[in-house]
Amino acid sequence: MDFTPGYIELARSGELSRRAAVAAERLRACTLCPRACGVDRTAGELGYCRTGELPTVYSHMSHPGEEPPISGTQGSGTIFMSGCTLSCVYCQNARFSQGGEGAERSVADVAGMMLDLEAMGCHNINIVTPTHHTHAILASLAVAAEEGLSVPLVWNTSSYELPETLALLDGVVDVYLADIRYAEDANAARYSDAADYATVARAALREMQRQVGTLRMDERGIATGGLIVRHLVLPDGVSGTADCLAFVANDLGSETHVSLMSQFYPAHRAHEHARIARRLTASEWDEAVEAHAEAGLINGWVQAFMGEVSPIAGTNLEPDE
């Protein structure tokens, strides 16, 4: 099956560079994410994400541990961006999402990373925590497309996204790999410092689904387009799993591919918060799996308790037409 990412035509027409310029202009009083800090990142001011004008990258690698249609057999070409628009107290990547590790790189450097990952045989380019670097990612993608990049683009996001920023990604992003972290804004405020997360993320997920639709795969079972929603189950009902999954089924559709994850552990500062200072219990995980079944979701993956990924019985893994 022939597949051509949408960003290639947008690069040829100049539209991709135009959108990169629009995003870059927003840095002058930054409004790329819902924080809308208003700082001038082009003048070296730092907002909530702690990053400036240049893209800041922690690492890039072939990642074998994503969902099966993302990692496939050759790995996902993952670029871990530094900084974040959230401050999750349990973040497993806090050293670069909150701690500042990583290095500023040029647009040409990031484009080179994309091309290197494709040359390694990776199935896609997977940008992790991308939102605050939207301007640089679009500019890098334009350069890489001119040099022959041709694999799908995966936007690996917390879903804390603004509609105005998502509009710049319409037709650019092939696969949204998107979280739904909380059902209640109060818990989002307490554990991720985002008092509007639940409201913002639901609107963002609706827009992502509108843009790319349900997951599509090639004859190898590798994702070429569509939405995957991730939900990490947190202890003591903090994530509001049943409500989150009901939202996905009712608003995005029961055919939406959902990745239900049991892998939480109390990383970073989770030990400071009694409700999440431990791993899940078996009964909590059983309740989450039951909530998944009750929501009527038919596609995706459910981790075995504490880790191993297995497909949902009856999961639709049909290739693209």
Secondary structure, DSSP 8 states (H G I E B T S, - for coil): -----HHHHHHHHTHHHHHHHHHHHGGGGT-SSTT-----GGGT---TT---SS-EEEEEEEE--S-HHHHTTT-EEEEEES--S---TT-TTHHHHTS--SEE--HHHHHHHHHHHHHTT-SSEEEES-GGGHHHHHHHHHHHHHTT--S-EEEEE-S---HHHHHHHTTT-SEEEEE---S-HHHHHHHHS-TTHHHHHHHHHHHHHHHH-B-EE-TTS-EEEEEEEEEE--GGGTT-HHHHHHHIIIII-TTSEEEEE------TTGGGSGGGSS---HHHHHHHHHHHHHHT--EEEEE-TTS-EEE-TT-------
